[in-house]
Amino acid sequence: MTTPAADQTEEEFLARYSLRDHPPMAVTVDLACLTIRGGRLAVLLIERGGHPFRGRWALPGGFARSDETLSESAHRELAEETATSVAHSEQLGTYGDPGRDPRGHIVSVAYLAFGPDMPNPEAGDDAAAARFWTIEDLDLDGDGTAATIELAFDHRRIVTDAVERARAKLEYTTLGCAFCAETFTIVELRDVYEAVWGAPVHAANFRRKVLSTPGFVIPVGTAATNGPGRPAELFRRGPATRVNPPLLRPG
């Protein structure tokens, strides 16, 4: 005689429960790693060495393991496929359209990572190649310029969401400092904003906003100079995380 559900103990319920009673579904992790290369915003991609989409470019990532957190799986895949690590990452979103992967119903949990000018990645694991592509190469803004490359799966959508998240966070947080080296000038920080936003920023207003926001940056001295003119002031990231009122992007 079957015990009614209302009368079951948790142990009895779990003893009879089986995931096989539900449609199969797998979980992968993908990382959108953004940095500044040559004054332009760029994203790290790998060329897929195996099917599906062999030969196409994609975000580094792979299947999550049952003995890892999703974040641990993401950072492991990044290291295995590109020999790269990042200091800052955050969960971007979950992508689960049934047709996004031809292998079956596979849900991807995507992460967004930032870093200063990262070294050239090295392809590993099942990646045929790894490199940074600028956002202009992908034509994410849809200005009519043909994209240089095609991305696998729904990774174009993920990169688009990652870039918009980065652009938005620069308005109301101090995350722009994460794209800078340990010490930087206000001009170098402004260059980050212009690269991420893809538009020029008013120099005087930007400097005034950064220096008037408590804890945005902390002065650490001046840079050595061999030429004429005043030496540039150096700063490091301060303890503040929010910018209020926000720094609004141009346009």
N, C-alpha and C positions, 0 to 999 in steps of 0.2 A: 504494500500500500504506500503510495506516495505521500510524503508529509506535505500538508498545505504550506504555501510560501509564507503565510503569516505566522506559522508555528515553527518554522525552521530556525535553527541557530545559525550564526554566521559561518561556523565551521562546516555545518551541513550544506549550506548554500554554496560555499566555495568548493567543497568536495565534488559537487555535481556540475559546477560551472565549467564551460569550455569555450575558449575563444573561437573554436572551429564552428560554433553555431552562428558566427557573424561573417559577413563578406571579408575576404582577405584584403589587407591594406598594409603597405610598408611605409616607413618614414626615412627620409633623407634629410641632410643638412647642406646648405649652400652658403658661401660667404661672398659678400660684395665688399671687397677691400678697396677703399678709395685713398688716393694720395695725390700729391702735386708733382707733376713731372714736366720740367721745362716750362714752368709757369702755367700749366693747364691741368685741369682735373682729369684724373685717369683712374681706370679700374683694372684690377688684376684678373686675367682670364687664362684658361688653359685650353689647349687644342686637344680634343678628345681622341684618344688612341684606339678606342674600341667602340663597338656598336652599343646602343643606337647613336645616331648622329656622329659617326666616326668622321674626323676631319673638320668638324665644326668647332667653334670656340664656345666656351661655357664658363660659368663660375666654378671655382674649385669647390668640391664637396663630394659627398658619397653617402652611403647608408649608415644610419645611426646604429650603434651597438647597444645591446641590452644591458651591458655592465657599465655604461657611460651615461653621464648627463648629455643633453643635447649640445650644450656649450662645449663639453669635452670632445664630443664627436666632431664638431665643427673645427676646432683648433687642431685636432689630430689629422683630419683630412687636409687642412691647409698645409700643415707641415709635410705630410706624405706626398702631396701632389706638386708643391711649389718650393719646399724647403724654406718657408717663410713663416714668421710669427708676427703677431700684432699685440700692442699694449692695450688698446681699447676696442671693445666690441660690444654690441647690444643686439637684442633680438629685433629684427625688422618686421617680420610678418610670416604668416603661414599660407602656403599656396597648395590648394588641393583640388583643382578642377580635374574631373575624372579623365579627361583626354590629354592632360599635360605631359604624360610619359607613355610612350608606346608599349612599355613593358607591362603595364598594368596600372591599377589605382595606387599611385605613390604620392604621398603628401610630403612636401618640402617645407622645413622650417628654416627660414633665411635669416642670416645675421649680417649686420652692417659693421664694418671695421674701419678705423681711421688710423693714419700714421703719417709722420713726416716722410720726406723723400726716401722711399724704401729702396733697397738694393735690387738689382735685377734678379728675378726669381729663377730657380732651377727646376726644370720639369722632372717629376718623379712619378712613382707608382704607375698608373695607367694613362698618364698625360703624355702626349707626343711633344708638346712644347708649352711654355708658359711665358707670358709677357704682359706688360701694361699697355692698354689701349686707351687713348684719350676719349672723352665723352663725344667730341666732335666726330671721331671715327664711327661712332654708333648712331649719330644723328638722332639722339634721344629727344631733342627739342622739336623735331619734325619741321625743320625750316625748308624742306624740299631738297636738301642735299642727300644724295644716295648714300646709304650706310656702306662703309668700307667692308664690313664683315657681317655675316649672319650668325645669330646666336642659337644654341641648341635649346630644346625644351621651351619653357616660358621665361628664360633668363633675361630676355630683353625687358620684360615687364618688371622683373625683380630689380634689375639695374636702374630702371627708370624710377621705381619707388625709392631705391636707396639714394639716388642723387637728390630727389625731392626732399627726402628726410634730412639729408645733410644740409641742403640749402635752407630749409626751415629752421633747423636747430641753430644755425649760425645767427639767426635773427634774435632768438630769445635765450641762448646759452653762451657760455664762453668756450664752446667746443672748438672754435677756430684755432685755439692755441694747440690743440692736439695735432694739427698739421704742421706745427713749427718744431724746430729743434729745441733743445733744453733752454737755451737763451736766444732771444730774437729781438729785432727792432720793431717799432710800430709800422714802419714801411713794409717789412717782411710779413707782418700779420695782416696788413691791408692787402698785400698781394694774394694771400690765402683767400680772403673774402672775394676778391675780384675773380680769382680762378674758379672758385666753387659757384659763385653766382653768375659767372660769365658776363659780367658788366663792370664798368668802372665805378669806383667809389670816391666820393668827395673827400680829399685828403684831410683838410682841416677839421671837418665835421667828424670824421672817423676818429682822428686822434683825440679830439675833445671828448667824444663819447667813451672811448676806451679808458682814458685817464680819469674821467669823472665817475666811473662806475667802481665803487669800492670793491677791492679784491679781484678785479678783472686781471690785472697784471701787477707785478711787483718789480720795481727797479733794482737792478743788480750792478750798476756801474756803467762804464762807457767802453766802447770797442776801440781797440788800438787802430790808429790811422797813420799812414805814411805820407799822406798828401795834405794839401791845404784844407781849410774848413774845420768846423767843429766836429769832434768825434761823435759818432752815433750813440744814443742812449740804448742800453740793453735792458731787457726785461725777461722775466720768467712767468709762467702761469701762476695766478693767484688762487686763493681758496674759493672764490666765488664760482658758482655754477650757473646762475641766472642773470640775465640782463633785463632790467626793468626801469623805464620803458624799453621795448626792444629796438634793436638795430634793424630797420626795415630795408630789405633789398631794393635796389633800383628798379623802378617800373612796377 
